Amino acid sequence: MRVTVSALAALLLASAAAADIGIVRAAPSVARTGQLVTVRVNGYLPLRSASMPIVLVRADRLPRPYPCDGGTAICEPRVWRGRLVRSPYRIVGFARRWIRSAVMPDHANALVRFRVPGVRSGRYRLALWCGPCVRGPQGSLIGGPALVVR
């Protein structure tokens, strides 16, 4: 029985890892309007053909993950792609040039550079919109690191 439980746990963890995608780094984490910020996105290799918008949103306005699948999982909020062009979102770039990861061969990285737009000072979050991450016309809005605008 122990082998079966271990095998099942490994299978579940592998499938969760296969679906992983998100913003893993933003530098600098404190910036002024007009300053250049570099964002690194990492994701499972089949997603690398996708072009995914990166948005900037005030931290208190970013939709939060929620319990789903009968309370057994946590799901990222779903958002219509067209909604990203309106407040509270600000598209700052697109993850579209994917390069295979040397560390994790089944993953790819995308670097996105953008200048901080003219927004009020405060704490913001970067988020990645992933259309292929969910079935249907919406996509997952995957919250990423904070960016403090001075």
N, CA and C of each residue as an Amber inpcrd file, in Angstrom:
protein
   450
   0.8240000  -1.2000000   0.0000000   0.0000000   0.0000000   0.0000000
   0.8650000   1.2600000   0.0000000   1.9760000   1.2290000   0.7020000
   2.8520000   2.3930000   0.7790000   3.4060000   2.7730000  -0.5990000
   3.7600000   1.7980000  -1.4180000   4.2680000   2.0700000  -2.7560000
   3.1840000   2.7220000  -3.6080000   1.9670000   2.2380000  -3.4980000
   0.8620000   2.7990000  -4.2760000   0.6060000   4.2510000  -3.9060000
   0.6020000   4.5650000  -2.6250000   0.3830000   5.9390000  -2.1710000
   1.5310000   6.8290000  -2.6400000   2.7660000   6.3540000  -2.5410000
   3.9260000   7.1340000  -2.9890000   3.8660000   7.3790000  -4.4860000
   3.5110000   6.3480000  -5.2470000   3.4230000   6.4980000  -6.7010000
   2.3360000   7.4950000  -7.0710000   1.1970000   7.4230000  -6.3800000
   0.1080000   8.3570000  -6.6380000   0.5210000   9.7840000  -6.3060000
   1.2040000   9.9640000  -5.1910000   1.6660000  11.3040000  -4.8020000
   2.6500000  11.8490000  -5.8360000   3.5660000  11.0290000  -6.3130000
   4.5360000  11.4630000  -7.3180000   3.8350000  11.8560000  -8.6090000
   2.8280000  11.0800000  -9.0030000   2.0820000  11.3760000 -10.2100000
   1.3360000  12.7070000 -10.0900000   0.7150000  12.9490000  -8.9510000
  -0.0020000  14.2060000  -8.7310000   0.9410000  15.3950000  -8.7360000
   2.1040000  15.2440000  -8.0950000   3.0790000  16.3320000  -8.0720000
   3.6240000  16.5980000  -9.4630000   3.8600000  15.5530000 -10.2410000
   4.3710000  15.7300000 -11.6020000   3.3500000  16.4470000 -12.4730000
   2.0740000  16.1030000 -12.3440000   1.0680000  16.7740000 -13.1650000
   0.9020000  18.2250000 -12.7480000   1.0420000  18.5180000 -11.4590000
   0.9660000  19.9120000 -11.0110000   2.1450000  20.7020000 -11.5520000
   3.3410000  20.1030000 -11.5280000   4.5290000  20.7850000 -12.0350000
   4.4110000  21.0270000 -13.5320000   3.7840000  20.0960000 -14.2500000
   3.6420000  20.2370000 -15.6930000   2.7740000  21.4370000 -16.0490000
   1.8890000  21.8330000 -15.1730000   0.9940000  22.9520000 -15.4430000
   1.5630000  24.2660000 -14.9500000   2.7070000  24.2570000 -14.3120000
   3.2780000  25.4570000 -13.7180000   3.6810000  26.4840000 -14.7620000
   3.3090000  27.7200000 -14.4930000   3.7820000  28.8590000 -15.2710000
   3.5760000  30.0880000 -14.4090000   4.4890000  31.0210000 -14.5080000
   4.3210000  32.2460000 -13.7530000   5.5320000  33.1460000 -13.8540000
   5.3800000  34.3180000 -13.2800000   6.4880000  35.2750000 -13.2070000
   7.3330000  34.8820000 -12.0110000   8.5860000  34.5820000 -12.2480000
   9.4500000  34.1350000 -11.1590000  10.3580000  35.2380000 -10.6200000
  10.4810000  36.3370000 -11.3840000  11.3620000  37.3990000 -10.9050000
  11.0520000  38.7080000 -11.6260000  11.1620000  39.7930000 -10.8870000
  11.0790000  41.1340000 -11.4610000  12.1770000  41.9600000 -10.8030000
  12.9870000  42.6220000 -11.6210000  14.0780000  43.4230000 -11.0690000
  14.1940000  44.7250000 -11.8520000  14.2890000  45.8270000 -11.1540000
  14.2670000  45.9460000  -9.6960000  12.8410000  45.7950000  -9.1640000
  12.7300000  45.6510000  -7.8550000  11.4080000  45.5120000  -7.2420000
  10.8530000  46.8620000  -6.7840000  11.6930000  47.8900000  -6.8240000
  11.2760000  49.2720000  -6.5300000  11.7530000  50.1130000  -7.7010000
  10.8330000  50.8770000  -8.3130000  11.1930000  51.6380000  -9.5100000
  10.3900000  52.9260000  -9.5950000  10.8640000  53.8100000 -10.4290000
  10.1690000  55.0710000 -10.6950000   9.5640000  55.0160000 -12.0960000
   8.6100000  55.8940000 -12.3630000   8.0190000  56.0000000 -13.6920000
   9.1250000  56.1680000 -14.7270000   9.0490000  55.3920000 -15.8000000
  10.0480000  55.4600000 -16.8680000  11.2320000  54.5350000 -16.6850000
  11.4050000  53.9940000 -15.5080000  12.5400000  53.1060000 -15.2520000
  12.3080000  51.7360000 -15.8900000  13.3940000  51.1230000 -16.3430000
  13.3240000  49.8220000 -16.9910000  13.2370000  48.7060000 -15.9460000
  12.2920000  47.7790000 -16.1400000  12.1150000  46.6220000 -15.2650000
  12.2340000  45.3730000 -16.1380000  12.9290000  44.3650000 -15.6370000
  13.0680000  43.0910000 -16.3430000  12.2940000  42.0240000 -15.5890000
  11.4550000  41.2960000 -16.3140000  10.6180000  40.2540000 -15.7430000
  11.0220000  38.9230000 -16.3650000  11.1590000  37.8860000 -15.5280000
  11.4280000  36.5390000 -16.0480000  10.2200000  35.6640000 -15.7790000
   9.7190000  35.0400000 -16.8520000   8.5870000  34.1220000 -16.7830000
   9.1340000  32.7290000 -17.0440000   8.6530000  31.7480000 -16.2780000
   9.0480000  30.3680000 -16.4940000   7.7920000  29.5360000 -16.6150000
   7.7830000  28.6210000 -17.5690000   6.6010000  27.7950000 -17.7520000
   6.8990000  26.4830000 -18.4200000   5.9400000  25.5970000 -18.3270000
   6.0190000  24.2750000 -18.9320000   6.1450000  24.4250000 -20.4460000
   7.0250000  23.6720000 -21.0420000   7.4150000  23.8230000 -22.4360000
   6.2770000  23.8930000 -23.4600000   5.2080000  23.0760000 -23.3860000
   4.1740000  23.2110000 -24.4150000   3.5370000  24.5920000 -24.4830000
   3.6480000  25.3820000 -23.4410000   3.0600000  26.7180000 -23.4480000
   3.9380000  27.7350000 -24.1560000   5.1420000  27.3440000 -24.5360000
   6.0860000  28.3330000 -25.0430000   5.7120000  28.9560000 -26.3790000
   4.7560000  28.3820000 -27.0820000   4.3440000  28.9900000 -28.3460000
   3.3310000  30.1190000 -28.1200000   2.8790000  30.2670000 -26.9000000
   1.8590000  31.2700000 -26.5950000   2.4780000  32.6360000 -26.3340000
   1.7170000  33.6760000 -26.6740000   2.0660000  35.0440000 -26.3240000
   1.1510000  35.4390000 -25.1700000   1.7380000  35.7400000 -24.0230000
   0.9510000  35.9980000 -22.8210000   1.1940000  37.3990000 -22.2960000
   0.1200000  38.1790000 -22.1390000   0.2670000  39.5360000 -21.6110000
   0.7220000  39.5360000 -20.1510000   1.5340000  40.5160000 -19.8300000
   1.9210000  40.7800000 -18.4460000   1.2820000  42.1060000 -18.0810000
   0.5770000  42.1060000 -16.9450000  -0.1210000  43.3130000 -16.5170000
   0.4300000  43.8150000 -15.1920000   0.2660000  45.1100000 -15.0050000
   0.5790000  45.7750000 -13.7500000  -0.7510000  46.1930000 -13.1490000
  -0.9590000  45.8830000 -11.8800000  -2.2290000  46.2230000 -11.2220000
  -1.9310000  46.5710000  -9.7650000  -2.6300000  47.5680000  -9.2360000
  -2.4470000  47.9060000  -7.8210000  -2.6490000  46.6420000  -7.0070000
  -1.8040000  46.4110000  -6.0410000  -1.8170000  45.1680000  -5.2610000
  -3.1860000  44.8850000  -4.6380000  -3.8610000  45.9200000  -4.1610000
  -5.1590000  45.7010000  -3.5160000  -6.2920000  45.4340000  -4.5080000
  -6.0390000  45.5780000  -5.7970000  -7.0720000  45.3530000  -6.8240000
  -6.8610000  44.0550000  -7.6020000  -5.7690000  43.3390000  -7.3430000
  -5.5050000  42.0850000  -8.0490000  -6.4490000  41.0020000  -7.5460000
  -7.2030000  40.3510000  -8.4580000  -8.0700000  39.2580000  -8.0110000
  -7.2490000  38.1600000  -7.3280000  -7.8320000  37.5570000  -6.3130000
  -7.1280000  36.5570000  -5.5040000  -7.4790000  35.1330000  -5.9430000
  -6.5420000  34.1990000  -5.7570000  -6.8670000  32.7870000  -5.9760000
  -8.0100000  32.3710000  -5.0450000  -8.7420000  31.3290000  -5.4320000
  -9.9130000  30.9080000  -4.6730000  -9.9610000  29.3800000  -4.5820000
 -10.6410000  28.8540000  -3.5450000 -10.7910000  27.3950000  -3.4370000
 -11.6750000  26.8800000  -4.5770000 -11.2890000  25.7370000  -5.1400000
 -12.0750000  25.1420000  -6.2180000 -12.0150000  23.6160000  -6.1070000
 -12.6310000  22.9310000  -7.0490000 -12.6800000  21.4640000  -7.0440000
 -13.1560000  20.9280000  -5.6970000 -14.2510000  21.5040000  -5.2270000
 -14.8250000  21.0500000  -3.9650000 -13.9430000  21.3420000  -2.7600000
 -13.1130000  22.3750000  -2.8530000 -12.2460000  22.7520000  -1.7400000
 -10.9430000  21.9740000  -1.6730000 -10.6610000  21.1470000  -2.6930000
  -9.4330000  20.3420000  -2.6750000  -8.2770000  21.0130000  -3.3990000
  -8.5310000  22.1480000  -4.0380000  -7.4800000  22.8360000  -4.7890000
  -7.6620000  24.3450000  -4.6730000  -6.6570000  25.0690000  -5.1010000
  -6.7070000  26.5290000  -5.1800000  -6.5580000  26.8860000  -6.6530000
  -7.4810000  27.6830000  -7.1720000  -7.4620000  28.0740000  -8.5840000
  -7.1540000  29.5600000  -8.7330000  -6.4480000  29.8680000  -9.7980000
  -6.1700000  31.2640000 -10.1260000  -7.4470000  31.8900000 -10.6860000
  -7.6370000  33.1910000 -10.4830000  -8.8260000  33.8510000 -11.0220000
  -8.8440000  33.7890000 -12.5550000 -10.0330000  33.7060000 -13.1130000
 -10.2030000  33.7200000 -14.5640000 -10.6470000  35.1070000 -14.9910000
 -10.0500000  35.5760000 -16.0780000 -10.3210000  36.9270000 -16.5610000
 -10.4390000  36.8720000 -18.0800000 -11.3900000  37.6210000 -18.6360000
 -11.4960000  37.7520000 -20.0870000 -10.2880000  38.5070000 -20.6050000
  -9.7130000  38.0990000 -21.7150000  -8.5350000  38.7520000 -22.3030000
  -8.8170000  40.2340000 -22.5790000  -9.9950000  40.5370000 -23.1090000
 -10.3480000  41.9240000 -23.4290000 -10.4330000  42.8290000 -22.2160000
 -10.6040000  42.2640000 -21.0480000 -10.7120000  43.0430000 -19.8060000
  -9.3750000  43.6660000 -19.4130000  -8.2780000  43.0970000 -19.9110000
  -6.9420000  43.5600000 -19.5220000  -6.6000000  44.9540000 -20.0310000
  -7.3690000  45.4670000 -20.9650000  -7.0780000  46.8020000 -21.5130000
  -7.7770000  47.9050000 -20.7360000  -8.5150000  47.5190000 -19.6870000
  -9.2310000  48.5070000 -18.8650000  -8.7410000  48.4540000 -17.4230000
  -9.0580000  49.4950000 -16.6890000  -8.7340000  49.5670000 -15.2660000
  -9.3470000  48.3610000 -14.5460000  -8.6500000  47.7870000 -13.6070000
  -7.4350000  48.2350000 -12.9300000  -6.1440000  47.7210000 -13.5640000
  -6.2390000  47.1210000 -14.7580000  -5.0670000  46.5030000 -15.3760000
  -4.3410000  47.4610000 -16.2980000  -3.0470000  47.2220000 -16.4440000
  -2.2180000  47.9800000 -17.3710000  -1.2620000  46.9860000 -18.0180000
  -1.4690000  46.6730000 -19.3050000  -0.5580000  45.7460000 -19.9880000
   0.7900000  46.4330000 -20.1590000   1.8570000  45.7720000 -19.6920000
   3.1950000  46.3560000 -19.7790000   4.1090000  45.5820000 -20.7280000
   3.6760000  44.4080000 -21.1720000   4.4970000  43.6240000 -22.0920000
   3.8780000  42.2690000 -22.3620000   4.5900000  41.4730000 -23.1720000
   4.1130000  40.1480000 -23.5490000   5.2530000  39.1470000 -23.4510000
   4.9880000  38.0150000 -22.8010000   5.9440000  36.9090000 -22.7910000
   5.7060000  36.1580000 -24.0870000   6.6430000  36.2650000 -25.0150000
   6.4270000  35.6220000 -26.3180000   7.6750000  34.9850000 -26.8970000
   8.8340000  35.3450000 -26.4420000  10.0710000  34.7260000 -26.9350000
  10.5710000  33.7520000 -25.8730000  10.2310000  32.4850000 -26.0630000
  10.5140000  31.4480000 -25.0680000  11.7970000  30.7140000 -25.4210000
  12.6430000  30.4950000 -24.4090000  13.9110000  29.7850000 -24.5800000
  13.9290000  28.6100000 -23.6080000  14.2600000  27.4270000 -24.1250000
  14.2970000  26.2260000 -23.2870000  15.2190000  26.4340000 -22.0830000
  14.7420000  26.0340000 -20.9130000  15.5050000  26.1590000 -19.6750000
  16.6380000  25.1350000 -19.6390000  17.8330000  25.5700000 -19.2630000
  18.9660000  24.6550000 -19.1220000  18.8370000  23.8330000 -17.8450000
  18.1400000  24.3650000 -16.8560000  17.9980000  23.7000000 -15.5610000
  16.8560000  22.6850000 -15.5700000  15.7260000  23.0680000 -16.1780000
  14.5530000  22.1770000 -16.2580000  14.2100000  22.0000000 -17.7390000
  14.6470000  20.9090000 -18.3690000  14.4860000  20.7570000 -19.8160000
  13.0370000  20.7310000 -20.3200000  12.0730000  20.5000000 -19.4300000
  10.6700000  20.5050000 -19.8630000  10.0170000  21.8730000 -19.6470000
  10.8320000  22.8820000 -19.3400000  10.3410000  24.2460000 -19.1290000
  11.0590000  25.2220000 -20.0620000  10.4850000  26.4070000 -20.1810000
  11.0970000  27.4670000 -20.9810000  10.9840000  28.7780000 -20.2200000
  11.8650000  29.7140000 -20.5440000  11.8820000  31.0340000 -19.9230000
  11.6110000  32.0980000 -20.9780000  11.0160000  33.1820000 -20.5450000
  10.8410000  34.3610000 -21.3950000  11.2540000  35.5750000 -20.5730000
  12.0540000  36.4430000 -21.1680000  12.4260000  37.7070000 -20.5350000
  11.6260000  38.8210000 -21.1820000  11.0640000  39.6610000 -20.3400000
  10.2800000  40.7920000 -20.8220000  10.8120000  42.0410000 -20.1330000
  11.1130000  43.0510000 -20.9220000  11.5680000  44.3270000 -20.3680000
  10.5240000  45.3870000 -20.6990000  10.2340000  46.2130000 -19.6950000
   9.2740000  47.2920000 -19.9230000   9.6580000  48.4970000 -19.0770000
   9.1880000  49.6410000 -19.4910000   9.3720000  50.8640000 -18.7040000
   8.1320000  51.0560000 -17.8420000   8.3410000  51.4250000 -16.5990000
   7.2260000  51.6270000 -15.6800000   6.3500000  52.7510000 -16.2290000
   5.0650000  52.4560000 -16.4410000   4.1720000  53.4880000 -16.9810000
   3.8780000  54.5630000 -15.9410000   3.2870000  55.6510000 -16.3920000
   2.9150000  56.7460000 -15.4940000   1.7200000  56.3590000 -14.6330000
   1.9960000  55.8220000 -13.4740000   0.9530000  55.4370000 -12.5190000
   1.2690000  56.1030000 -11.1840000   0.2660000  56.1470000 -10.3140000
   0.4780000  56.7060000  -8.9760000   1.4910000  55.8680000  -8.2000000
   2.1700000  56.5120000  -7.2880000   3.0810000  55.7920000  -6.4040000
   2.2950000  54.7880000  -5.5890000   2.9180000  53.6690000  -5.2730000
   2.2540000  52.6730000  -4.4560000   2.7640000  51.2710000  -4.7340000
   2.1070000  50.3150000  -4.0900000   2.4860000  48.9040000  -4.2370000
   1.6170000  48.2690000  -5.3210000   2.2870000  47.7180000  -6.3220000
   1.6220000  47.0670000  -7.4420000   2.0480000  45.6030000  -7.4730000
   1.3270000  44.8120000  -8.2550000   1.7120000  43.4230000  -8.5060000
   1.7510000  43.2270000 -10.0130000   2.6730000  42.4160000 -10.4320000
   2.7140000  41.9820000 -11.8150000   1.9250000  40.6860000 -11.8980000
   1.2670000  40.4470000 -13.0080000   0.5100000  39.2140000 -13.1920000
   0.6170000  38.7880000 -14.6510000   0.5600000  37.4920000 -14.8610000
   0.6380000  36.8990000 -16.1850000  -0.7380000  36.3610000 -16.5620000
  -1.2210000  36.7230000 -17.7510000  -2.4950000  36.1810000 -18.2310000
  -2.1870000  35.0010000 -19.1310000  -2.7330000  33.8360000 -18.7810000
  -2.4480000  32.6030000 -19.5200000  -3.7300000  32.0420000 -20.1150000
  -3.9310000  32.2500000 -21.4060000  -5.1010000  31.7250000 -22.1010000
  -5.1320000  30.2080000 -22.1670000  -4.0000000  29.5520000 -22.5050000
  -4.0130000  28.0920000 -22.6080000  -4.1520000  27.3790000 -21.2600000
  -4.0990000  28.1070000 -20.1740000  -4.1300000  27.4770000 -18.8440000
  -5.5160000  26.9910000 -18.4310000  -6.5620000  27.4950000 -19.0780000
  -7.9230000  27.0660000 -18.7470000  -8.6990000  26.8130000 -20.0350000
  -9.7010000  25.9780000 -19.9350000 -10.5760000  25.7370000 -21.0810000
 -11.5540000  26.9020000 -21.1920000 -11.9010000  27.2190000 -22.4340000
 -12.8900000  28.2590000 -22.6320000 -12.2870000  29.5750000 -23.0560000
 -13.1170000  30.6130000 -23.1300000 -12.6890000  31.9000000 -23.6710000
 -11.9110000  32.7800000 -22.6890000 -11.8560000  32.3830000 -21.4450000
 -11.1190000  33.1850000 -20.4740000  -9.7220000  32.6130000 -20.2740000
  -8.9250000  33.2830000 -19.4630000  -7.5920000  32.8100000 -19.1240000
  -7.3540000  32.9930000 -17.6430000  -6.3160000  32.3310000 -17.1530000
  -5.9300000  32.4930000 -15.7540000  -5.1120000  33.7570000 -15.5940000
  -5.3620000  34.4830000 -14.5340000  -4.5440000  35.6380000 -14.1840000
  -3.6850000  35.2010000 -13.0130000  -2.4150000  34.9470000 -13.2890000
  -1.5000000  34.3590000 -12.3170000  -0.6740000  35.4660000 -11.6770000
  -0.9490000  35.7320000 -10.4110000  -0.2600000  36.7950000  -9.6860000
   1.2250000  36.5150000  -9.5530000   2.0040000  37.5730000  -9.6380000
   3.4570000  37.4670000  -9.5410000   3.9960000  38.3930000  -8.4710000
   5.2580000  38.7750000  -8.6200000   5.9060000  39.5870000  -7.5870000
   5.3820000  41.0130000  -7.5100000   5.6830000  41.6320000  -6.3880000
   5.3070000  43.0250000  -6.1630000   6.2870000  43.9510000  -6.8690000
   5.7850000  45.1180000  -7.2350000   6.6050000  46.1880000  -7.7660000
   6.1570000  47.4720000  -7.0910000   7.0440000  48.0830000  -6.3490000
   6.7360000  49.3370000  -5.6780000   7.1260000  50.4780000  -6.6020000
   6.1640000  51.3340000  -6.9100000   6.4100000  52.4890000  -7.7660000
   6.5560000  53.7100000  -6.8690000   7.6680000  54.4050000  -7.0060000
   7.9580000  55.6080000  -6.1850000   7.6660000  56.8760000  -6.9500000
